[in-house]
Amino acid sequence: MANDTGAFGLKPIRMLDGSPWNGAVVKCYISAAYGTALYIGTPVIKSPTLAEYHASGSYTSVNIVAAVDGGVYWGVIVGFEANPDNLSTTYSPALTEGWAYVATGNRVVFAGRGDGAGTPTTAFVNNNAAMVATAAGSTATGLSGWHIGESTFTTVVTLPLQVIGKQNVENNELGDNAIWEVVLNTSELLAGDVLGIVPA
């Protein structure tokens, strides 16, 4: 049976040491000056734009990761604070002030679906990979449109994700559009602390 193809970005599932992910997140600010919509599962960085900083200085302001095939990640959006002007909104629209809850760090293991652009084998394990923005995201579900790029799997250590392995869940075959477990290889917190290796 072929794998599903739908993207959902990245989703935290456990910690690298095998312990459960306990839902720990950082509340982050989204500036009304920021012109890009954000979705659940989208990797983000700390905003480099002073005008987007929260006036209190107490919250990190976030932007979508601009370079999907490189750079560093702050973390991954796992949810948003309800928009009081539209309680049914499941994502963060562009040019709209809001709050995102972000799972950060290079010790969180995330699940993400491959984009179907490669031929996955066991050699993918322990490689590094990049995200591919195949679509912006769904305004209905609020989920990111980003996949893990199956054609990007390599031992190049500057790529943002390290592949732990194929997620061991039902109906997840080793093939196109498989769901992979990854960690942030180039976290803004500890860039490059987890590196890919050449598979045996």
C-alpha positions in Angstrom: 0.0 0.0 0.0 1.4 3.4 -1.0 2.0 6.0 1.8 -0.2 9.0 2.2 1.2 12.1 0.6 -0.3 14.9 2.8 2.2 17.3 4.3 2.1 18.3 8.0 5.5 19.9 8.5 7.2 18.6 11.6 5.5 17.3 14.7 7.3 16.6 18.0 6.9 13.0 19.1 9.5 12.2 21.8 12.9 13.2 23.1 16.2 12.0 21.7 17.0 9.9 24.8 13.7 8.0 24.4 11.7 9.8 27.0 8.3 11.2 26.1 8.0 14.7 24.8 6.1 16.4 27.6 4.5 19.1 25.6 7.0 21.8 26.6 6.8 24.8 24.4 7.9 28.4 24.3 5.3 31.2 23.8 6.5 33.3 20.9 5.3 36.6 19.5 4.1 37.1 15.9 4.3 40.7 14.8 1.5 42.4 12.9 4.3 43.8 10.6 5.3 40.2 9.6 3.9 39.5 6.1 3.9 35.7 5.9 1.3 33.3 7.2 2.4 30.7 9.7 1.1 27.2 10.2 1.3 24.3 12.7 4.4 22.2 11.9 6.3 25.0 10.2 10.0 25.5 11.3 10.7 29.0 12.5 13.7 31.2 13.4 14.0 34.1 15.8 13.0 37.3 13.9 16.1 39.4 12.8 13.9 42.5 12.4 13.9 44.9 15.3 10.5 46.4 14.3 8.9 42.9 14.9 10.1 42.6 18.4 7.6 42.5 21.3 7.5 45.9 23.1 8.0 44.2 26.5 11.2 42.5 25.5 10.0 39.4 27.2 9.1 37.3 24.2 10.9 35.9 21.2 9.5 37.1 17.9 9.5 34.4 15.2 9.5 34.2 11.4 9.2 31.3 9.0 12.6 29.7 8.1 13.5 31.5 4.8 16.0 29.0 3.5 14.4 25.6 3.6 17.6 23.8 2.5 20.0 25.4 5.0 20.4 27.9 7.8 19.4 27.3 11.4 16.0 26.6 13.1 14.7 28.0 16.4 12.0 25.4 16.7 8.7 24.2 15.2 5.3 25.7 15.7 2.9 23.3 17.5 0.0 25.6 18.0 -1.4 29.2 18.3 -3.1 31.2 20.9 -6.8 31.8 19.9 -7.4 34.8 17.7 -10.0 36.9 19.6 -11.2 38.4 16.4 -11.7 35.1 14.7 -11.9 32.1 17.0 -12.2 29.6 14.1 -8.8 30.5 12.7 -6.4 27.5 12.8 -3.3 29.3 11.5 -1.7 32.7 11.8 -2.6 34.9 8.9 0.0 37.3 7.4 0.1 40.9 8.9 -1.8 39.7 12.0 -0.5 40.0 15.5 -0.6 36.7 17.4 1.1 34.1 19.5 2.7 30.8 18.5 3.7 27.9 20.8 7.1 26.6 19.6 8.9 23.3 20.5 12.6 24.2 20.5 15.9 22.5 20.8 18.0 19.8 19.2 16.9 17.1 21.6 13.3 16.9 20.4 12.6 14.2 17.9 10.1 15.3 15.2 8.1 13.4 12.6 7.8 14.6 9.1 6.6 13.2 5.8 8.8 12.8 2.7 7.8 14.7 -0.5 8.0 11.7 -2.8 10.9 13.1 -4.8 13.4 10.3 -4.0 13.7 6.5 -3.6 13.9 5.9 0.2 16.1 3.0 1.4 17.7 2.1 4.7 20.7 4.2 3.5 18.6 7.3 4.4 19.0 6.5 8.1 21.6 8.7 9.8 21.7 11.1 6.8 20.8 14.7 6.9 18.0 16.4 5.0 16.2 19.6 4.1 12.6 20.7 4.3 10.7 21.5 1.1 7.9 24.0 1.1 5.6 22.2 -1.3 2.7 24.4 -0.3 2.3 27.3 2.2 -0.2 25.4 4.4 -3.9 24.7 4.9 -6.2 27.5 6.1 -8.7 24.8 7.0 -6.6 22.4 9.1 -3.9 24.9 10.0 -1.2 22.4 9.1 2.0 23.3 7.3 2.5 22.4 3.7 6.1 21.5 4.2 7.6 18.0 3.5 11.0 16.5 4.1 12.8 16.6 0.8 13.6 13.0 -0.1 16.0 14.1 -2.9 18.0 16.0 -0.3 19.1 13.1 1.9 22.9 13.3 2.2 25.7 13.3 4.7 26.2 17.1 4.4 26.2 18.2 8.0 25.0 21.8 7.3 21.5 20.5 6.3 18.9 21.4 9.0 17.6 17.9 9.8 19.3 14.7 10.9 17.3 11.5 10.1 17.0 9.1 13.0 14.9 6.6 11.1 11.5 5.8 9.6 8.8 6.2 12.1 7.5 2.9 13.3 3.8 3.4 12.9 1.0 1.6 11.0 0.8 2.1 7.3 4.2 3.8 7.0 6.2 1.9 4.4 9.8 2.4 3.5 9.1 4.2 0.2 8.1 7.5 -1.3 6.3 9.8 1.2 7.4 7.8 4.2 7.2 9.5 7.6 10.7 10.0 9.1 11.9 10.8 12.6 14.4 13.7 12.6 16.1 16.1 15.0 17.2 19.7 14.3 20.7 19.4 13.0 21.3 23.1 13.0 19.4 24.4 16.0 19.8 28.1 16.9 20.3 26.9 20.5 23.2 24.5 19.8 24.0 24.7 16.1 25.6 21.5 14.7 25.6 19.6 18.0 24.0 16.6 16.4 25.7 15.7 13.1 25.0 13.2 10.4 27.2 10.2 9.8 28.1 8.1 6.7 25.8 5.1 6.7 27.5 1.7 6.8 
